[in-house]
Amino acid sequence: MKKFFLFVSALVLAVACAAPPTNKEVISDASHNVPETVAPTMTEADAIAKEKSVWDVIKSKDYVAFADLLATDWIE
């Protein structure tokens, strides 16, 4: 039993010492701070107008035009 306890203790100690450090130093460099492109904001009036145009296309059963109004990465 003592040998088993010694073996388990050594194994736990080895695993604890082999774990990678969790606090890494962050190097900030101005060249890595690339500004992201921000999409232009849509006003509420623009959104309402776009939604009405989509509903008009659906009412007219023009599914090709409806597909053109969908986003390219849209998945149902």
All heavy atoms as a GROMACS GRO file, in nm:
protein
  581
    1MET      N    1   0.082  -0.119   0.000
    1MET     CA    2   0.000   0.000   0.000
    1MET      C    3   0.087   0.125   0.000
    1MET      O    4   0.053   0.222  -0.067
    1MET     CB    5  -0.091  -0.005   0.122
    1MET     CG    6  -0.188   0.109   0.130
    1MET     SD    7  -0.310   0.092   0.003
    1MET     CE    8  -0.412   0.228   0.035
    2LYS      N    9   0.197   0.123   0.076
    2LYS     CA   10   0.286   0.238   0.082
    2LYS      C   11   0.351   0.263  -0.054
    2LYS      O   12   0.368   0.378  -0.094
    2LYS     CB   13   0.392   0.219   0.190
    2LYS     CG   14   0.340   0.228   0.330
    2LYS     CD   15   0.451   0.213   0.431
    2LYS     CE   16   0.396   0.217   0.571
    2LYS     NZ   17   0.502   0.203   0.671
    3LYS      N   18   0.385   0.156  -0.125
    3LYS     CA   19   0.446   0.171  -0.257
    3LYS      C   20   0.347   0.231  -0.356
    3LYS      O   21   0.384   0.314  -0.438
    3LYS     CB   22   0.496   0.036  -0.308
    3LYS     CG   23   0.616  -0.016  -0.235
    3LYS     CD   24   0.662  -0.147  -0.293
    3LYS     CE   25   0.780  -0.201  -0.215
    3LYS     NZ   26   0.826  -0.330  -0.266
    4PHE      N   27   0.222   0.189  -0.346
    4PHE     CA   28   0.118   0.243  -0.435
    4PHE      C   29   0.097   0.391  -0.407
    4PHE      O   30   0.086   0.471  -0.500
    4PHE     CB   31  -0.012   0.165  -0.416
    4PHE     CG   32  -0.124   0.214  -0.504
    4PHE    CD1   33  -0.122   0.191  -0.641
    4PHE    CD2   34  -0.230   0.285  -0.450
    4PHE    CE1   35  -0.224   0.238  -0.721
    4PHE    CE2   36  -0.332   0.332  -0.530
    4PHE     CZ   37  -0.329   0.308  -0.666
    5PHE      N   38   0.091   0.430  -0.279
    5PHE     CA   39   0.074   0.571  -0.242
    5PHE      C   40   0.192   0.654  -0.291
    5PHE      O   41   0.175   0.765  -0.342
    5PHE     CB   42   0.058   0.584  -0.090
    5PHE     CG   43   0.041   0.726  -0.045
    5PHE    CD1   44  -0.076   0.796  -0.071
    5PHE    CD2   45   0.143   0.791   0.022
    5PHE    CE1   46  -0.090   0.926  -0.030
    5PHE    CE2   47   0.129   0.922   0.064
    5PHE     CZ   48   0.012   0.991   0.038
    6LEU      N   49   0.312   0.601  -0.278
    6LEU     CA   50   0.432   0.670  -0.324
    6LEU      C   51   0.428   0.687  -0.476
    6LEU      O   52   0.461   0.793  -0.529
    6LEU     CB   53   0.557   0.594  -0.280
    6LEU     CG   54   0.691   0.656  -0.317
    6LEU    CD1   55   0.706   0.792  -0.251
    6LEU    CD2   56   0.804   0.564  -0.278
    7PHE      N   57   0.387   0.582  -0.546
    7PHE     CA   58   0.378   0.588  -0.693
    7PHE      C   59   0.275   0.691  -0.738
    7PHE      O   60   0.301   0.771  -0.827
    7PHE     CB   61   0.343   0.448  -0.748
    7PHE     CG   62   0.320   0.448  -0.896
    7PHE    CD1   63   0.426   0.462  -0.984
    7PHE    CD2   64   0.193   0.434  -0.948
    7PHE    CE1   65   0.406   0.462  -1.121
    7PHE    CE2   66   0.170   0.434  -1.085
    7PHE     CZ   67   0.278   0.447  -1.171
    8VAL      N   68   0.157   0.692  -0.677
    8VAL     CA   69   0.052   0.787  -0.713
    8VAL      C   70   0.097   0.930  -0.680
    8VAL      O   71   0.075   1.021  -0.758
    8VAL     CB   72  -0.081   0.751  -0.643
    8VAL    CG1   73  -0.184   0.861  -0.662
    8VAL    CG2   74  -0.134   0.619  -0.696
    9SER      N   75   0.160   0.950  -0.568
    9SER     CA   76   0.209   1.083  -0.530
    9SER      C   77   0.314   1.133  -0.629
    9SER      O   78   0.312   1.250  -0.669
    9SER     CB   79   0.269   1.080  -0.390
    9SER     OG   80   0.172   1.043  -0.296
   10ALA      N   81   0.405   1.046  -0.669
   10ALA     CA   82   0.508   1.085  -0.766
   10ALA      C   83   0.444   1.116  -0.901
   10ALA      O   84   0.485   1.210  -0.971
   10ALA     CB   85   0.611   0.973  -0.780
   11LEU      N   86   0.344   1.039  -0.939
   11LEU     CA   87   0.275   1.063  -1.066
   11LEU      C   88   0.201   1.196  -1.065
   11LEU      O   89   0.209   1.274  -1.161
   11LEU     CB   90   0.177   0.948  -1.094
   11LEU     CG   91   0.106   0.952  -1.228
   11LEU    CD1   92   0.206   0.940  -1.341
   11LEU    CD2   93   0.004   0.840  -1.235
   12VAL      N   94   0.132   1.228  -0.955
   12VAL     CA   95   0.061   1.356  -0.944
   12VAL      C   96   0.160   1.471  -0.946
   12VAL      O   97   0.136   1.574  -1.011
   12VAL     CB   98  -0.026   1.357  -0.816
   12VAL    CG1   99  -0.079   1.497  -0.787
   12VAL    CG2  100  -0.140   1.258  -0.829
   13LEU      N  101   0.270   1.459  -0.878
   13LEU     CA  102   0.372   1.563  -0.875
   13LEU      C  103   0.432   1.585  -1.014
   13LEU      O  104   0.451   1.699  -1.056
   13LEU     CB  105   0.482   1.528  -0.775
   13LEU     CG  106   0.593   1.630  -0.759
   13LEU    CD1  107   0.537   1.760  -0.702
   13LEU    CD2  108   0.703   1.576  -0.670
   14ALA      N  109   0.456   1.477  -1.086
   14ALA     CA  110   0.513   1.489  -1.220
   14ALA      C  111   0.416   1.558  -1.316
   14ALA      O  112   0.455   1.642  -1.397
   14ALA     CB  113   0.551   1.350  -1.273
   15VAL      N  114   0.288   1.523  -1.304
   15VAL     CA  115   0.188   1.585  -1.392
   15VAL      C  116   0.172   1.733  -1.356
   15VAL      O  117   0.160   1.818  -1.445
   15VAL     CB  118   0.054   1.510  -1.381
   15VAL    CG1  119  -0.057   1.586  -1.450
   15VAL    CG2  120   0.067   1.371  -1.441
   16ALA      N  121   0.173   1.766  -1.229
   16ALA     CA  122   0.157   1.906  -1.187
   16ALA      C  123   0.275   1.991  -1.231
   16ALA      O  124   0.259   2.107  -1.269
   16ALA     CB  125   0.140   1.913  -1.036
   17CYS      N  126   0.393   1.936  -1.229
   17CYS     CA  127   0.511   2.011  -1.269
   17CYS      C  128   0.524   2.021  -1.421
   17CYS      O  129   0.588   2.113  -1.473
   17CYS     CB  130   0.637   1.947  -1.213
   17CYS     SG  131   0.648   1.963  -1.033
   18ALA      N  132   0.463   1.929  -1.493
   18ALA     CA  133   0.474   1.929  -1.639
   18ALA      C  134   0.369   2.016  -1.705
   18ALA      O  135   0.375   2.040  -1.825
   18ALA     CB  136   0.461   1.786  -1.690
   19ALA      N  137   0.271   2.065  -1.630
   19ALA     CA  138   0.165   2.148  -1.687
   19ALA      C  139   0.224   2.280  -1.737
   19ALA      O  140   0.312   2.338  -1.674
   19ALA     CB  141   0.057   2.174  -1.584
   20PRO      N  142   0.176   2.330  -1.850
   20PRO     CA  143   0.227   2.457  -1.901
   20PRO      C  144   0.183   2.572  -1.812
   20PRO      O  145   0.079   2.565  -1.748
   20PRO     CB  146   0.164   2.468  -2.040
   20PRO     CG  147   0.043   2.385  -2.032
   20PRO     CD  148   0.074   2.274  -1.936
   21PRO      N  149   0.261   2.678  -1.806
   21PRO     CA  150   0.223   2.792  -1.723
   21PRO      C  151   0.098   2.860  -1.779
   21PRO      O  152   0.079   2.868  -1.900
   21PRO     CB  153   0.344   2.885  -1.729
   21PRO     CG  154   0.412   2.847  -1.856
   21PRO     CD  155   0.388   2.700  -1.875
   22THR      N  156   0.012   2.906  -1.691
   22THR     CA  157  -0.113   2.968  -1.735
   22THR      C  158  -0.101   3.118  -1.754
   22THR      O  159  -0.181   3.177  -1.822
   22THR     CB  160  -0.224   2.941  -1.633
   22THR    OG1  161  -0.182   2.990  -1.506
   22THR    CG2  162  -0.254   2.793  -1.624
   23ASN      N  163  -0.001   3.180  -1.695
   23ASN     CA  164   0.014   3.325  -1.707
   23ASN      C  165   0.132   3.355  -1.798
   23ASN      O  166   0.246   3.354  -1.757
   23ASN     CB  167   0.031   3.391  -1.571
   23ASN     CG  168   0.140   3.325  -1.489
   23ASN    OD1  169   0.192   3.222  -1.527
   23ASN    ND2  170   0.175   3.387  -1.378
   24LYS      N  171   0.101   3.383  -1.924
   24LYS     CA  172   0.205   3.416  -2.020
   24LYS      C  173   0.214   3.567  -2.036
   24LYS      O  174   0.115   3.638  -2.026
   24LYS     CB  175   0.174   3.352  -2.155
   24LYS     CG  176   0.177   3.202  -2.152
   24LYS     CD  177   0.152   3.145  -2.289
   24LYS     CE  178   0.158   2.993  -2.283
   24LYS     NZ  179   0.132   2.935  -2.415
   25GLU      N  180   0.333   3.615  -2.061
   25GLU     CA  181   0.355   3.757  -2.080
   25GLU      C  182   0.305   3.797  -2.218
   25GLU      O  183   0.338   3.734  -2.319
   25GLU     CB  184   0.503   3.791  -2.067
   25GLU     CG  185   0.531   3.938  -2.077
   25GLU     CD  186   0.679   3.967  -2.059
   25GLU    OE1  187   0.749   3.886  -1.998
   25GLU    OE2  188   0.722   4.071  -2.109
   26VAL      N  189   0.224   3.899  -2.222
   26VAL     CA  190   0.169   3.947  -2.348
   26VAL      C  191   0.256   4.060  -2.397
   26VAL      O  192   0.276   4.160  -2.328
   26VAL     CB  193   0.023   3.995  -2.330
   26VAL    CG1  194  -0.031   4.050  -2.460
   26VAL    CG2  195  -0.063   3.882  -2.278
   27ILE      N  196   0.307   4.046  -2.518
   27ILE     CA  197   0.391   4.148  -2.577
   27ILE      C  198   0.303   4.230  -2.670
   27ILE      O  199   0.247   4.179  -2.766
   27ILE     CB  200   0.507   4.085  -2.655
   27ILE    CG1  201   0.592   4.001  -2.561
   27ILE    CG2  202   0.590   4.193  -2.723
   27ILE    CD1  203   0.697   3.918  -2.631
   28SER      N  204   0.291   4.357  -2.638
   28SER     CA  205   0.210   4.444  -2.723
   28SER      C  206   0.302   4.520  -2.817
   28SER      O  207   0.400   4.580  -2.777
   28SER     CB  208   0.127   4.540  -2.640
   28SER     OG  209   0.212   4.626  -2.568
   29ASP      N  210   0.268   4.514  -2.943
   29ASP     CA  211   0.346   4.582  -3.044
   29ASP      C  212   0.250   4.662  -3.130
   29ASP      O  213   0.144   4.613  -3.169
   29ASP     CB  214   0.422   4.480  -3.129
   29ASP     CG  215   0.520   4.545  -3.225
   29ASP    OD1  216   0.547   4.665  -3.210
   29ASP    OD2  217   0.570   4.474  -3.314
   30ALA      N  218   0.284   4.782  -3.161
   30ALA     CA  219   0.194   4.869  -3.239
   30ALA      C  220   0.169   4.813  -3.378
   30ALA      O  221   0.065   4.839  -3.437
   30ALA     CB  222   0.252   5.009  -3.247
   31SER      N  223   0.262   4.735  -3.431
   31SER     CA  224   0.243   4.681  -3.566
   31SER      C  225   0.137   4.572  -3.567
   31SER      O  226   0.082   4.540  -3.672
   31SER     CB  227   0.374   4.626  -3.620
   31SER     OG  228   0.417   4.517  -3.541
   32HIS      N  229   0.108   4.512  -3.452
   32HIS     CA  230   0.006   4.407  -3.445
   32HIS      C  231  -0.134   4.464  -3.425
   32HIS      O  232  -0.232   4.393  -3.436
   32HIS     CB  233   0.037   4.308  -3.333
   32HIS     CG  234   0.161   4.229  -3.358
   32HIS    ND1  235   0.169   4.131  -3.452
   32HIS    CD2  236   0.283   4.236  -3.302
   32HIS    CE1  237   0.289   4.078  -3.453
   32HIS    NE2  238   0.362   4.141  -3.362
   33ASN      N  239  -0.145   4.589  -3.394
   33ASN     CA  240  -0.274   4.651  -3.370
   33ASN      C  241  -0.331   4.704  -3.501
   33ASN      O  242  -0.329   4.823  -3.528
   33ASN     CB  243  -0.263   4.764  -3.267
   33ASN     CG  244  -0.224   4.712  -3.132
   33ASN    OD1  245  -0.249   4.596  -3.101
   33ASN    ND2  246  -0.164   4.796  -3.051
   34VAL      N  247  -0.380   4.614  -3.583
   34VAL     CA  248  -0.437   4.652  -3.711
   34VAL      C  249  -0.584   4.681  -3.690
   34VAL      O  250  -0.658   4.597  -3.638
   34VAL     CB  251  -0.420   4.538  -3.814
   34VAL    CG1  252  -0.482   4.574  -3.948
   34VAL    CG2  253  -0.273   4.503  -3.829
   35PRO      N  254  -0.630   4.801  -3.726
   35PRO     CA  255  -0.772   4.832  -3.705
   35PRO      C  256  -0.860   4.746  -3.796
   35PRO      O  257  -0.828   4.724  -3.912
   35PRO     CB  258  -0.782   4.980  -3.741
   35PRO     CG  259  -0.666   5.006  -3.830
   35PRO     CD  260  -0.558   4.910  -3.787
   36GLU      N  261  -0.968   4.697  -3.739
   36GLU     CA  262  -1.061   4.616  -3.815
   36GLU      C  263  -1.154   4.709  -3.893
   36GLU      O  264  -1.184   4.820  -3.851
   36GLU     CB  265  -1.143   4.528  -3.722
   36GLU     CG  266  -1.061   4.428  -3.647
   36GLU     CD  267  -1.147   4.342  -3.555
   36GLU    OE1  268  -1.269   4.342  -3.571
   36GLU    OE2  269  -1.090   4.277  -3.469
   37THR      N  270  -1.197   4.661  -4.006
   37THR     CA  271  -1.291   4.741  -4.083
   37THR      C  272  -1.428   4.728  -4.018
   37THR      O  273  -1.473   4.620  -3.985
   37THR     CB  274  -1.298   4.692  -4.228
   37THR    OG1  275  -1.335   4.554  -4.229
   37THR    CG2  276  -1.165   4.709  -4.299
   38VAL      N  277  -1.490   4.840  -3.999
   38VAL     CA  278  -1.620   4.844  -3.934
   38VAL      C  279  -1.727   4.863  -4.040
   38VAL      O  280  -1.716   4.952  -4.124
   38VAL     CB  281  -1.626   4.959  -3.830
   38VAL    CG1  282  -1.762   4.966  -3.765
   38VAL    CG2  283  -1.516   4.942  -3.728
   39ALA      N  284  -1.828   4.776  -4.036
   39ALA     CA  285  -1.936   4.788  -4.132
   39ALA      C  286  -2.016   4.914  -4.102
   39ALA      O  287  -2.035   4.950  -3.986
   39ALA     CB  288  -2.026   4.666  -4.124
   40PRO      N  289  -2.063   4.981  -4.206
   40PRO     CA  290  -2.143   5.101  -4.182
   40PRO      C  291  -2.273   5.064  -4.111
   40PRO      O  292  -2.333   4.960  -4.139
   40PRO     CB  293  -2.169   5.156  -4.321
   40PRO     CG  294  -2.144   5.044  -4.414
   40PRO     CD  295  -2.048   4.953  -4.347
   41THR      N  296  -2.312   5.148  -4.019
   41THR     CA  297  -2.433   5.118  -3.943
   41THR      C  298  -2.556   5.149  -4.026
   41THR      O  299  -2.557   5.239  -4.109
   41THR     CB  300  -2.437   5.202  -3.814
   41THR    OG1  301  -2.430   5.339  -3.849
   41THR    CG2  302  -2.322   5.166  -3.722
   42MET      N  303  -2.660   5.068  -4.003
   42MET     CA  304  -2.785   5.085  -4.075
   42MET      C  305  -2.884   5.155  -3.983
   42MET      O  306  -2.899   5.116  -3.867
   42MET     CB  307  -2.839   4.948  -4.116
   42MET     CG  308  -2.968   4.955  -4.195
   42MET     SD  309  -3.032   4.794  -4.236
   42MET     CE  310  -2.924   4.748  -4.367
   43THR      N  311  -2.950   5.256  -4.034
   43THR     CA  312  -3.050   5.326  -3.954
   43THR      C  313  -3.178   5.244  -3.951
   43THR      O  314  -3.196   5.151  -4.030
   43THR     CB  315  -3.078   5.466  -4.011
   43THR    OG1  316  -3.135   5.450  -4.141
   43THR    CG2  317  -2.952   5.550  -4.018
   44GLU      N  318  -3.266   5.279  -3.860
   44GLU     CA  319  -3.392   5.207  -3.849
   44GLU      C  320  -3.476   5.225  -3.976
   44GLU      O  321  -3.541   5.131  -4.022
   44GLU     CB  322  -3.468   5.257  -3.727
   44GLU     CG  323  -3.594   5.179  -3.698
   44GLU     CD  324  -3.663   5.224  -3.571
   44GLU    OE1  325  -3.608   5.308  -3.499
   44GLU    OE2  326  -3.774   5.174  -3.546
   45ALA      N  327  -3.472   5.343  -4.033
   45ALA     CA  328  -3.548   5.369  -4.156
   45ALA      C  329  -3.495   5.284  -4.271
   45ALA      O  330  -3.574   5.232  -4.352
   45ALA     CB  331  -3.542   5.517  -4.191
   46ASP      N  332  -3.363   5.269  -4.279
   46ASP     CA  333  -3.304   5.185  -4.383
   46ASP      C  334  -3.346   5.039  -4.366
   46ASP      O  335  -3.377   4.969  -4.464
   46ASP     CB  336  -3.152   5.193  -4.381
   46ASP     CG  337  -3.100   5.331  -4.420
   46ASP    OD1  338  -3.174   5.405  -4.488
   46ASP    OD2  339  -2.986   5.362  -4.382
   47ALA      N  340  -3.347   4.992  -4.243
   47ALA     CA  341  -3.385   4.854  -4.214
   47ALA      C  342  -3.531   4.829  -4.250
   47ALA      O  343  -3.566   4.726  -4.308
   47ALA     CB  344  -3.359   4.820  -4.068
   48ILE      N  345  -3.618   4.924  -4.217
   48ILE     CA  346  -3.760   4.910  -4.248
   48ILE      C  347  -3.781   4.909  -4.399
   48ILE      O  348  -3.857   4.828  -4.452
   48ILE     CB  349  -3.841   5.021  -4.179
   48ILE    CG1  350  -3.842   4.999  -4.028
   48ILE    CG2  351  -3.984   5.026  -4.232
   48ILE    CD1  352  -3.901   5.113  -3.949
   49ALA      N  353  -3.713   4.997  -4.470
   49ALA     CA  354  -3.726   5.004  -4.615
   49ALA      C  355  -3.677   4.874  -4.680
   49ALA      O  356  -3.740   4.823  -4.773
   49ALA     CB  357  -3.649   5.123  -4.669
   50LYS      N  358  -3.568   4.820  -4.629
   50LYS     CA  359  -3.515   4.696  -4.685
   50LYS      C  360  -3.609   4.580  -4.657
   50LYS      O  361  -3.633   4.496  -4.745
   50LYS     CB  362  -3.376   4.668  -4.626
   50LYS     CG  363  -3.303   4.557  -4.694
   50LYS     CD  364  -3.159   4.551  -4.650
   50LYS     CE  365  -3.085   4.449  -4.733
   50LYS     NZ  366  -2.943   4.447  -4.704
   51GLU      N  367  -3.665   4.574  -4.538
   51GLU     CA  368  -3.758   4.467  -4.505
   51GLU      C  369  -3.884   4.476  -4.590
   51GLU      O  370  -3.936   4.374  -4.636
   51GLU     CB  371  -3.794   4.472  -4.356
   51GLU     CG  372  -3.878   4.356  -4.311
   51GLU     CD  373  -3.902   4.354  -4.162
   51GLU    OE1  374  -3.840   4.435  -4.091
   51GLU    OE2  375  -3.982   4.272  -4.118
   52LYS      N  376  -3.934   4.597  -4.614
   52LYS     CA  377  -4.052   4.613  -4.699
   52LYS      C  378  -4.023   4.568  -4.842
   52LYS      O  379  -4.108   4.506  -4.906
   52LYS     CB  380  -4.100   4.758  -4.696
   52LYS     CG  381  -4.173   4.794  -4.569
   52LYS     CD  382  -4.226   4.936  -4.574
   52LYS     CE  383  -4.298   4.969  -4.444
   52LYS     NZ  384  -4.355   5.103  -4.445
   53SER      N  385  -3.905   4.601  -4.891
   53SER     CA  386  -3.871   4.557  -5.027
   53SER      C  387  -3.861   4.406  -5.036
   53SER      O  388  -3.901   4.345  -5.135
   53SER     CB  389  -3.742   4.623  -5.074
   53SER     OG  390  -3.632   4.575  -5.000
   54VAL      N  391  -3.810   4.342  -4.930
   54VAL     CA  392  -3.803   4.196  -4.928
   54VAL      C  393  -3.943   4.137  -4.930
   54VAL      O  394  -3.972   4.042  -5.004
   54VAL     CB  395  -3.722   4.147  -4.805
   54VAL    CG1  396  -3.736   3.997  -4.787
   54VAL    CG2  397  -3.576   4.184  -4.820
   55TRP      N  398  -4.033   4.191  -4.848
   55TRP     CA  399  -4.170   4.140  -4.845
   55TRP      C  400  -4.241   4.163  -4.978
   55TRP      O  401  -4.321   4.079  -5.022
   55TRP     CB  402  -4.249   4.202  -4.731
   55TRP     CG  403  -4.220   4.135  -4.601
   55TRP    CD1  404  -4.155   4.188  -4.495
   55TRP    CD2  405  -4.254   4.001  -4.564
   55TRP    NE1  406  -4.144   4.097  -4.394
   55TRP    CE2  407  -4.205   3.980  -4.434
   55TRP    CE3  408  -4.317   3.896  -4.628
   55TRP    CZ2  409  -4.220   3.860  -4.366
   55TRP    CZ3  410  -4.332   3.776  -4.561
   55TRP    CH2  411  -4.284   3.758  -4.432
   56ASP      N  412  -4.214   4.274  -5.046
   56ASP     CA  413  -4.275   4.298  -5.177
   56ASP      C  414  -4.227   4.194  -5.279
   56ASP      O  415  -4.305   4.147  -5.363
   56ASP     CB  416  -4.243   4.439  -5.225
   56ASP     CG  417  -4.317   4.546  -5.146
   56ASP    OD1  418  -4.422   4.513  -5.085
   56ASP    OD2  419  -4.269   4.662  -5.145
   57VAL      N  420  -4.100   4.158  -5.273
   57VAL     CA  421  -4.046   4.057  -5.364
   57VAL      C  422  -4.109   3.921  -5.335
   57VAL      O  423  -4.143   3.846  -5.427
   57VAL     CB  424  -3.892   4.052  -5.353
   57VAL    CG1  425  -3.835   3.932  -5.425
   57VAL    CG2  426  -3.831   4.179  -5.407
   58ILE      N  427  -4.129   3.889  -5.206
   58ILE     CA  428  -4.192   3.762  -5.171
   58ILE      C  429  -4.337   3.760  -5.217
   58ILE      O  430  -4.385   3.658  -5.268
   58ILE     CB  431  -4.181   3.738  -5.019
   58ILE    CG1  432  -4.036   3.712  -4.980
   58ILE    CG2  433  -4.268   3.621  -4.976
   58ILE    CD1  434  -4.010   3.704  -4.832
   59LYS      N  435  -4.408   3.872  -5.201
   59LYS     CA  436  -4.547   3.878  -5.245
   59LYS      C  437  -4.561   3.858  -5.395
   59LYS      O  438  -4.655   3.796  -5.443
   59LYS     CB  439  -4.609   4.013  -5.207
   59LYS     CG  440  -4.643   4.029  -5.063
   59LYS     CD  441  -4.705   4.166  -5.040
   59LYS     CE  442  -4.714   4.200  -4.894
   59LYS     NZ  443  -4.763   4.338  -4.875
   60SER      N  444  -4.463   3.910  -5.471
   60SER     CA  445  -4.469   3.895  -5.617
   60SER      C  446  -4.416   3.759  -5.662
   60SER      O  447  -4.413   3.731  -5.782
   60SER     CB  448  -4.391   4.007  -5.684
   60SER     OG  449  -4.253   3.995  -5.654
   61LYS      N  450  -4.371   3.676  -5.568
   61LYS     CA  451  -4.320   3.540  -5.594
   61LYS      C  452  -4.202   3.541  -5.691
   61LYS      O  453  -4.186   3.453  -5.773
   61LYS     CB  454  -4.432   3.449  -5.644
   61LYS     CG  455  -4.541   3.428  -5.543
   61LYS     CD  456  -4.646   3.334  -5.592
   61LYS     CE  457  -4.754   3.322  -5.486
   61LYS     NZ  458  -4.860   3.231  -5.527
   62ASP      N  459  -4.117   3.642  -5.679
   62ASP     CA  460  -3.995   3.651  -5.759
   62ASP      C  461  -3.880   3.597  -5.673
   62ASP      O  462  -3.811   3.671  -5.604
   62ASP     CB  463  -3.970   3.796  -5.800
   62ASP     CG  464  -3.853   3.809  -5.898
   62ASP    OD1  465  -3.799   3.705  -5.940
   62ASP    OD2  466  -3.819   3.923  -5.931
   63TYR      N  467  -3.861   3.466  -5.678
   63TYR     CA  468  -3.766   3.400  -5.588
   63TYR      C  469  -3.621   3.423  -5.629
   63TYR      O  470  -3.532   3.414  -5.545
   63TYR     CB  471  -3.798   3.251  -5.578
   63TYR     CG  472  -3.937   3.229  -5.522
   63TYR    CD1  473  -4.038   3.174  -5.601
   63TYR    CD2  474  -3.968   3.266  -5.392
   63TYR    CE1  475  -4.165   3.156  -5.550
   63TYR    CE2  476  -4.094   3.248  -5.341
   63TYR     CZ  477  -4.193   3.193  -5.420
   63TYR     OH  478  -4.318   3.176  -5.369
   64VAL      N  479  -3.597   3.455  -5.754
   64VAL     CA  480  -3.461   3.486  -5.796
   64VAL      C  481  -3.417   3.620  -5.735
   64VAL      O  482  -3.306   3.634  -5.683
   64VAL     CB  483  -3.451   3.489  -5.950
   64VAL    CG1  484  -3.314   3.535  -5.994
   64VAL    CG2  485  -3.484   3.352  -6.008
   65ALA      N  486  -3.508   3.717  -5.738
   65ALA     CA  487  -3.477   3.847  -5.677
   65ALA      C  488  -3.465   3.833  -5.525
   65ALA      O  489  -3.382   3.899  -5.462
   65ALA     CB  490  -3.585   3.948  -5.711
   66PHE      N  491  -3.547   3.745  -5.467
   66PHE     CA  492  -3.537   3.720  -5.323
   66PHE      C  493  -3.402   3.661  -5.287
   66PHE      O  494  -3.340   3.700  -5.188
   66PHE     CB  495  -3.650   3.629  -5.277
   66PHE     CG  496  -3.642   3.592  -5.132
   66PHE    CD1  497  -3.666   3.686  -5.033
   66PHE    CD2  498  -3.611   3.463  -5.094
   66PHE    CE1  499  -3.659   3.653  -4.900
   66PHE    CE2  500  -3.604   3.430  -4.960
   66PHE     CZ  501  -3.628   3.524  -4.863
   67ALA      N  502  -3.354   3.568  -5.368
   67ALA     CA  503  -3.223   3.508  -5.343
   67ALA      C  504  -3.112   3.611  -5.354
   67ALA      O  505  -3.012   3.604  -5.282
   67ALA     CB  506  -3.199   3.392  -5.439
   68ASP      N  507  -3.129   3.707  -5.444
   68ASP     CA  508  -3.029   3.814  -5.458
   68ASP      C  509  -3.025   3.906  -5.336
   68ASP      O  510  -2.922   3.967  -5.307
   68ASP     CB  511  -3.055   3.896  -5.584
   68ASP     CG  512  -3.031   3.815  -5.710
   68ASP    OD1  513  -2.957   3.716  -5.704
   68ASP    OD2  514  -3.088   3.853  -5.816
   69LEU      N  515  -3.138   3.917  -5.265
   69LEU     CA  516  -3.143   4.004  -5.147
   69LEU      C  517  -3.082   3.939  -5.022
   69LEU      O  518  -3.051   4.006  -4.926
   69LEU     CB  519  -3.288   4.044  -5.117
   69LEU     CG  520  -3.353   4.135  -5.222
   69LEU    CD1  521  -3.500   4.153  -5.190
   69LEU    CD2  522  -3.283   4.268  -5.227
   70LEU      N  523  -3.066   3.806  -5.025
   70LEU     CA  524  -3.011   3.736  -4.909
   70LEU      C  525  -2.860   3.757  -4.900
   70LEU      O  526  -2.793   3.781  -5.001
   70LEU     CB  527  -3.041   3.586  -4.919
   70LEU     CG  528  -3.189   3.548  -4.915
   70LEU    CD1  529  -3.203   3.398  -4.936
   70LEU    CD2  530  -3.253   3.590  -4.786
   71ALA      N  531  -2.808   3.744  -4.780
   71ALA     CA  532  -2.666   3.755  -4.760
   71ALA      C  533  -2.596   3.634  -4.823
   71ALA      O  534  -2.656   3.525  -4.835
   71ALA     CB  535  -2.633   3.760  -4.611
   72THR      N  536  -2.471   3.650  -4.863
   72THR     CA  537  -2.400   3.542  -4.929
   72THR      C  538  -2.369   3.427  -4.834
   72THR      O  539  -2.358   3.313  -4.877
   72THR     CB  540  -2.268   3.593  -4.989
   72THR    OG1  541  -2.190   3.652  -4.885
   72THR    CG2  542  -2.295   3.693  -5.099
   73ASP      N  543  -2.358   3.455  -4.704
   73ASP     CA  544  -2.328   3.350  -4.607
   73ASP      C  545  -2.452   3.304  -4.531
   73ASP      O  546  -2.441   3.239  -4.428
   73ASP     CB  547  -2.221   3.399  -4.509
   73ASP     CG  548  -2.264   3.522  -4.433
   73ASP    OD1  549  -2.366   3.584  -4.470
   73ASP    OD2  550  -2.197   3.556  -4.334
   74TRP      N  551  -2.569   3.330  -4.585
   74TRP     CA  552  -2.695   3.294  -4.518
   74TRP      C  553  -2.718   3.144  -4.536
   74TRP      O  554  -2.709   3.090  -4.645
   74TRP     CB  555  -2.810   3.373  -4.579
   74TRP     CG  556  -2.941   3.344  -4.515
   74TRP    CD1  557  -2.985   3.390  -4.397
   74TRP    CD2  558  -3.046   3.262  -4.567
   74TRP    NE1  559  -3.111   3.343  -4.370
   74TRP    CE2  560  -3.150   3.263  -4.474
   74TRP    CE3  561  -3.060   3.188  -4.683
   74TRP    CZ2  562  -3.268   3.192  -4.494
   74TRP    CZ3  563  -3.177   3.118  -4.702
   74TRP    CH2  564  -3.280   3.120  -4.608
   75ILE      N  565  -2.748   3.077  -4.426
   75ILE     CA  566  -2.778   2.933  -4.427
   75ILE      C  567  -2.903   2.911  -4.347
   75ILE      O  568  -2.918   2.963  -4.238
   75ILE     CB  569  -2.662   2.852  -4.365
   75ILE    CG1  570  -2.535   2.872  -4.446
   75ILE    CG2  571  -2.697   2.704  -4.360
   75ILE    CD1  572  -2.414   2.805  -4.384
   76GLU      N  573  -2.993   2.831  -4.402
   76GLU     CA  574  -3.116   2.799  -4.328
   76GLU      C  575  -3.098   2.670  -4.255
   76GLU      O  576  -3.054   2.573  -4.306
   76GLU     CB  577  -3.235   2.789  -4.422
   76GLU     CG  578  -3.364   2.765  -4.349
   76GLU     CD  579  -3.484   2.764  -4.441
   76GLU    OE1  580  -3.486   2.838  -4.539
   76GLU    OE2  581  -3.575   2.689  -4.412
   0.00000   0.00000   0.00000
